[in-house]
């Protein structure tokens, strides 16, 4: 933003350049040009918003059944990490993973 002293300096320079007779005409012309620029920019923004609203596809959300709405009664099926039909990469051998030990349940007599 321009301070008051900056505006005063610009006014004095404009008065020296255009003279006291031409300065009001130049100021009016400058004001009308600025108004035209503002109107054009606002019209451009409105037109862009209208075009965006017009071409924006409407989104219809459909209800998707939740997988959590039903109780799980069947145990999960374990799928092997690699089937025998898949080729192995050369130099990489399958790693055997030990099954975890069954959890031990404490008996009341152990307390």
FENTA-V436851 format. One record per residue. N is the residue number from 1. RES is the residue in one letter. PSI is psi in radians with two decimals (none if undefined). Layout:
N_RES_PSI + N_RES_PSI
This chain:
1_X_2.67 + 2_X_2.41 + 3_X_3.04 + 4_X_-0.67 + 5_X_-0.63 + 6_X_-0.72 + 7_X_-0.69 + 8_X_-0.72 + 9_X_-0.77 + 10_X_-0.68 + 11_X_-0.72 + 12_X_-0.72 + 13_X_-0.75 + 14_X_-0.68 + 15_X_-0.70 + 16_X_-0.67 + 17_X_-0.85 + 18_X_-0.40 + 19_X_2.83 + 20_X_-0.40 + 21_X_-0.66 + 22_X_-0.33 + 23_X_-0.76 + 24_X_-0.66 + 25_X_-0.74 + 26_X_-0.72 + 27_X_-0.72 + 28_X_-0.76 + 29_X_-0.74 + 30_X_-0.73 + 31_X_-0.72 + 32_X_-0.63 + 33_X_-0.76 + 34_X_-0.69 + 35_X_-0.72 + 36_X_-0.70 + 37_X_-0.77 + 38_X_-0.75 + 39_X_-0.72 + 40_X_-0.74 + 41_X_-0.69 + 42_X_-0.68 + 43_X_-0.69 + 44_X_-0.77 + 45_X_-0.77 + 46_X_-0.73 + 47_X_-0.70 + 48_X_-0.72 + 49_X_-0.69 + 50_X_-0.74 + 51_X_-0.67 + 52_X_-0.70 + 53_X_-0.63 + 54_X_-0.70 + 55_X_0.02 + 56_X_2.11 + 57_X_2.43 + 58_X_2.42 + 59_X_2.14 + 60_X_2.04 + 61_X_2.28 + 62_X_2.54 + 63_X_2.27 + 64_X_2.25 + 65_X_2.40 + 66_X_2.37 + 67_X_-0.21 + 68_X_-0.02 + 69_X_-0.34 + 70_X_2.52 + 71_X_2.49 + 72_X_2.05 + 73_X_-0.46 + 74_X_2.46 + 75_X_2.67 + 76_X_2.50 + 77_X_2.28 + 78_X_2.16 + 79_X_2.27 + 80_X_2.58 + 81_X_-0.57 + 82_X_2.29 + 83_X_2.87 + 84_X_-0.35 + 85_X_-0.36 + 86_X_2.37 + 87_X_2.56 + 88_X_2.63 + 89_X_2.49 + 90_X_2.36 + 91_X_-0.03 + 92_X_2.07 + 93_X_2.57 + 94_X_2.51 + 95_X_2.21 + 96_X_2.28 + 97_X_2.21 + 98_X_2.46 + 99_X_2.47 + 100_X_2.56 + 101_X_2.50 + 102_X_2.55 + 103_X_2.44 + 104_X_2.27 + 105_X_2.27 + 106_X_2.36 + 107_X_2.64 + 108_X_-0.47 + 109_X_-0.27 + 110_X_-0.15 + 111_X_none
